[in-house]
Amino acid sequence: MIGNDIVDLRKAALESNWQRKGYLTKICTFNEQQLILEAPSPVVMLWLIWTMKEAACKIVQRKTGIRSYVPLSFNCETVQTDSSAAFGKINYLGEVFQIRSEIKKTFIHSIAVSAPEDFEHLQLHYLPRSAAYKEEFNNLSKFYLLAGTPSGLPELTHQLTGQKHAVSISHHGDYLAVVYSDSLLLTD
């Protein structure tokens, strides 16, 4: 399974006052708060941890069919960063998800998978955020059709085989990311 999350740093700066009293304690464990407060750029670390947790949450939502987000249940166990990338693990009730993140000046994007080898066949497309993103993706794709299920979840179908492939979509501000796997079927 795949999950992904993207944060537009410009929009987040306008909409989120993460330094207000109690904000961090609602969404971050004590150790995560320490990572944020001790980081060279606390705001980047905050949104990095947020996207990592949210990406893992999307896998859990897909597996359970329940749309809820309890950020303190998603524990960021390890984070390794440099100026443009990060790697980590998120633990959710004993289930560990592998995370890879991209850090840019204007956005942070994280991808979560259930097993490290799942990263091998991932495809990532950044598209302009618009209501017509599915049509744009379908015009660019030779073999896949992106649609939605009646419950609103994204669905990716291989047009030759009819197989459903794992897919995750995230958007925030000016950014939209579609992540899918050539090898992971939706049932994996």
Secondary structure as the mmCIF struct_conf table of DSSP 4:
data_model
#
loop_
_struct_conf.conf_type_id
_struct_conf.id
_struct_conf.beg_label_comp_id
_struct_conf.beg_label_asym_id
_struct_conf.beg_label_seq_id
_struct_conf.end_label_comp_id
_struct_conf.end_label_asym_id
_struct_conf.end_label_seq_id
STRN STRN1 ILE A 2 ASP A 8
HELX_RH_AL_P HELX_RH_AL_P1 LEU A 9 GLU A 15
TURN_TY1_P TURN_TY1_P1 TRP A 18 GLN A 19
BEND BEND1 ARG A 20 ARG A 20
TURN_TY1_P TURN_TY1_P2 LYS A 21 GLY A 22
HELX_RH_AL_P HELX_RH_AL_P2 TYR A 23 ILE A 27
HELX_RH_AL_P HELX_RH_AL_P3 PHE A 30 GLU A 38
BEND BEND2 ALA A 39 SER A 41
HELX_RH_AL_P HELX_RH_AL_P4 PRO A 42 THR A 64
HELX_RH_3T_P HELX_RH_3T_P1 PRO A 71 SER A 73
STRN STRN2 PHE A 74 THR A 81
BEND BEND3 SER A 83 SER A 84
STRN STRN3 ALA A 85 TYR A 92
TURN_TY1_P TURN_TY1_P3 LEU A 93 GLY A 94
STRN STRN4 GLU A 95 ILE A 103
BEND BEND4 LYS A 105 THR A 106
STRN STRN5 PHE A 107 VAL A 113
BEND BEND5 SER A 114 ALA A 115
HELX_RH_3T_P HELX_RH_3T_P2 PRO A 116 HIS A 121
STRN STRN6 LEU A 122 PRO A 128
BEND BEND6 SER A 130 SER A 130
TURN_TY1_P TURN_TY1_P4 ALA A 131 ALA A 132
HELX_RH_AL_P HELX_RH_AL_P5 TYR A 133 LEU A 140
BEND BEND7 LYS A 142 PHE A 143
STRN STRN7 TYR A 144 GLY A 148
TURN_TY1_P TURN_TY1_P5 PRO A 150 SER A 151
BEND BEND8 GLY A 152 GLY A 152
STRN STRN8 PRO A 154 HIS A 158
TURN_TY1_P TURN_TY1_P6 GLN A 159 THR A 161
STRN STRN9 LYS A 164 HIS A 172
TURN_TY1_P TURN_TY1_P7 GLY A 173 ASP A 174
STRN STRN10 TYR A 175 LEU A 185
TURN_TY1_P TURN_TY1_P8 LEU A 186 THR A 187
#
